[in-house]
Structures are given as structure tokens and as C-alpha cells.
Amino acid sequence: MIESAECSLAVRDLSYAYGKKAALSQLNFTIEAGDCTILLGPNGAGKTTLFSLITHLYDSRDGQILIKGVDVKKQSCLALANLGVVFQQTTLDMDLSVLQNLHYHASLHGMGRKLANSRIQQELERQGMWARRSEKVRLLNGGHRRRVEIARALLHRPSLLLLDEPTVGLDVPSRRGIVEHVHNLCKEDGLSVLWATHLIDEIYPDDKLIVLHQGEVKAQGSVASVCGGQSADDISLAFQQLTQVQSL
């Protein structure tokens, strides 16, 4: 295994239970700089629980999570400073403008006004949202709100971006635009991404995969290695065999 200090994220022997019901069992994986890692699993696999542990919304007595070598449990503020998050449910203030939402987030990270202005403009321009910066969020469609949330998550220049099924409920063009943009961030900026989804068509051939089912990692590695391990011609068939669910 790669040393944790060289990894954007290292998860070691992580388990979690809701009472007596196990949600995650002995998870082990690492994510390196520039990796787009797809956390692939059916509904109820444990993806959201894992994200809640990484973001320290939940705490586990079993296992360890390190972000850039920093233990989330022992030094949570320092570890989470390297993290950007887009949750499945929107967390934007609907009655504020795009700019007001982003300036509020920048202030939470201690950014001065000049730096915040520069980064907000840069991220909104990359998302094609600069022209709509003064609009209230409630006037934006779902795809545009997601673009604002991604821009917000990147303002403080995190090394790791978590995406919890960010394309759920979006139309096909919006989904494709977000998928392409996130992959470009990995390739061009060296950003590490952990993307939770159950949608096969969001996976690129050079992505890394973690297949999660019933709280356990069933397979991990490149798309080719996961398919090869199941003697499958494509990831859809490999996923079906690993999770014993119908192909999506």
C-alpha cells in the first residue's frame, strides 16, 4: 500500500454499524493525487455512510481515515481543510445569490475579499456560470445549482473532492457536462476525486473503481482490472456479477 502521506485519501480497516446493524466492514483503499475514483455501488451499499465518516459527520471507533496523511478523527480541522464536498442534497441558500453563497463559504475558510473575488470568478467562469452570478439560487435549474456547488467546493483549493451522487435528478446534458468537467479537473489540475454513483455511464475507461456492496469492498482497481477479475467484457457486467443486481 502507498504511504498515507503520499495519498490524498487513505482508508484503513474502517467499519461502522448503526446499533447492531453493520453498514461498513473492514474497508481499505487509497486515492492518489489526480485520481478520479468512482465509488460504485447500488442503493444501500454504504456509500453515503462512508462519506459521512470521511467528512466527520459520523465517527467510527474502528479504523482510520487520513486526508493528506492527517487523521480525520485526531486532527479533524486540519484534515478537513484539504477536503471539498458536494452532497447529494443541495446545501445552497436558495434566497441568496450565487455570489452571496460563494462569498459566505469563502469567509468560512478565512479568505480575504480580494482572494475570494478572484477565486469565485475563476471557478464560476470554468463552470460557465459567471454571467449568472447575481441571480438567486432558487431561479437556477438543478444542473446550474450543481455547478455552483462544485465551484464552491473548490474555492479553498482542496486536494480531495467528494461527490455524493451529484447528478441524481439532472437531465442528460447537465449530467454529461458535470461528468466531463470533473474529469478535466483531475487531468488538468491534479485534483483527486471520490465520486459515489450507481450510474455506469459516468465512468471513464481510465478511472479507478471501488465496487461497494452490502458494506464491503467487492473489487477495486482500474476499470480493466475489475472487468478482468470477473472475466467480463464491460463494467456493467462486472458490476452485475459483483453485486448480483440487474445491470443498470
N, C-alpha and C positions, 0 to 999 in steps of 0.2 A: 504493500500500500504506500502511496506517496505520503511524505511527511506533511502533517497538517498545516505547517506554516507556509507551505507552497500551494496550498489549496484555498480556493475561495470558500469552500464548504467541506467539512468532514463530519460525517455522522457515524458514531461508533456504538455498537451494541445497544441501540435505542429501542426501548419498549415502553408501552403506555397502555393503561387499562381504565375503563370507566367502571369503577366499582370492581366487580369480578369479571366483567366482560373485556377481554383483550381486544385492543384496537390496533396496536402495532407490536411486532415481535422481532426482536434482535435485528434491527436494520443496520446495515453497514454499507456506506458508499462515500465517494469523494467527488468533488467537482473542481476542475482546474480552470484557470483564467482562460476566457474565450470560449468555453464550452457552452453549447446550448443543449441542456439535458432535459429530456422530456420524461416527466413522471406520468407514466401511462397506467391507467387502471380504471376499472368500471366504477360506477357509483357505489359508495360504501367501502371502497378498498382501503381507505385510511389516508387519502391524500390531504384532506383538509386538516385532519388531526396532526399530521406531520408538519404542515405549515404553521399550525398554531404552536407547536413546540419550537420550531426554528425561530419564530417571531417572539417567543417567550410569553405568549398569551396563556399557554399552559406550561406547567413544569413537570418534569419526569424525574423520579428517583433513580431510574435505571437507564444508563447510557450517557453519552456525551455528544454535544453539538458544538463545533468550533467554526467560527466565521473568520477567515484570515488568521487562523491559529488562536483566536481568542474564544474562551469558553463562554457560551451564552448564559450559563447558569451562574458562573462565578463573577464575570465582568460584563453584565448584560448591556450597559450603556455603551461601552467601548465596542463590543461585538456588533450591536445593532446599528452603530454609526456607519458600518460598511454594508448595510442592507437597504434595498429598496423593495417595496411591496405593492402589488396590485391585487386586492382581494376580489373574490367572486362577486360580492355585493358592493355597489358603489359607495364610496365614503366621502364624496364631494358634498359641499354645502350647496344645495340647489338654488338658494336665494342670493348667493354671491356670484360675482362674475368669474370668468376663467382666471383673470389676473389676480383678483382678490383671493381666490382659493390658493393659487400658487405662491403668492406673497406670504400668506399665513403659514404655509408649510415651510417656506424658506426661513421665516423668522424663528420657527421652532428649532431649526438647525443652526441658529445663531449667525445667519448670513447678513452682512450689511446690505443696505439698499442698492448700492451700485453693483455689487456682485450678483445680487438676486435679480436685478433688472436684466443683466447680461445673460445669465443662465436661463431665465424664463424665456427670453426672446429666442435664444438658441434652440431650446427644446421644442417650443411651440412651432418655430419655423421648420424644424425637422419633421414635425408631425403634420405640417400643412394647416396649422391652427392659429397662426399669428393674426390673421385677418379677423378672427372671431374672439379675440382676447377680451373684448369689453362686454361680450354677451353673458347673460346669466346662464348658469349651467342648466337650469330646467328647460331652456329653449333649445338645447343641443340634443341630437339623436343619440342612441346608445353607442354607436361607433365613435362619435366625436367625444363623448364623455370618457370612453376608454382611452382615447388618445391623450386627453388631458391628464388622466390618472397616471399613464405611463410617463408623460412629461414630468409630472410632479414627483414621481418615484425616483427620477434621475437627477433632480436638481442638485443634490448634495454629493453627486459623483460616487455612488456606491460601487463596490466591486462585485456585488451579487444582487440580482434582481429575481424576486419570487413572483410568479404569475399563477394565480389560483383560478383556472378555467376562465380567463378574461374574455373569451369570445362567445360565451354562452348567451344565446338570445340575439346575437347580431346577425345581420344579413350577410350573404356570401361575400360581396365586395368588401365590406368592413372587416370581416374575418381575414380575408386574404391580405388586406393592407396591413393589419396588425401583425400577422404572422411574418410577412416579408420584412417589416420594419424591425422587429425584434431579432430576427436572424441577421440582419445587417448590423445591428448594434454589436452582436457577438463578433462578427467578422471584422468590422472596421474599428471598433473601439476596444476590443478585447474584454467586453463585459461578459461575466458569467451569468447564465440564466438557468433557473429551475422552473420549468413550465408544467403545471399539473393540467392534464386533459384526459378525455376519453375518446377524442376525435383523431382517428388515424391520419386524416388528410392534413393535419397540422404538422406532421413530422417530415423533416428534410432528410435525404439519404445520408448526410454526414453528421446528423445529430447523434448524441449519446442517448441511450434509453435506460430507464429503470422501470421495470414492469412490477407493479404492486397489486397484490390480490389478497383479500382477507387479512390485511395487516402484515403480509410477508413479501419480501423481495423475491419474485419468482425468476427473474433474469435481469442482467444489466450488462451494458457494453455498447458497442457500435450497433447500428441497425443490422449490418451484415452478420455480426457475430450472434446476435439474438435470433435472427432468422435461421442461421446455420445450426444453432443449437437445437432448433425444433425441426430441422430438415424442411423448412417452409420456404416457399418461393417469394413471399412478401410478408410485411409486418402484420398485416391484417390477419393472415392465417396463423402466424406465430402467436399473436395476442390471443386469438381464439383458443388455441391449444393450451396456452399457459394459464388462462383464466377460466376455461370451459364455459364461455358465454358465446352467444351468437356474434358473428362478425359485424362490425359497425360500418 
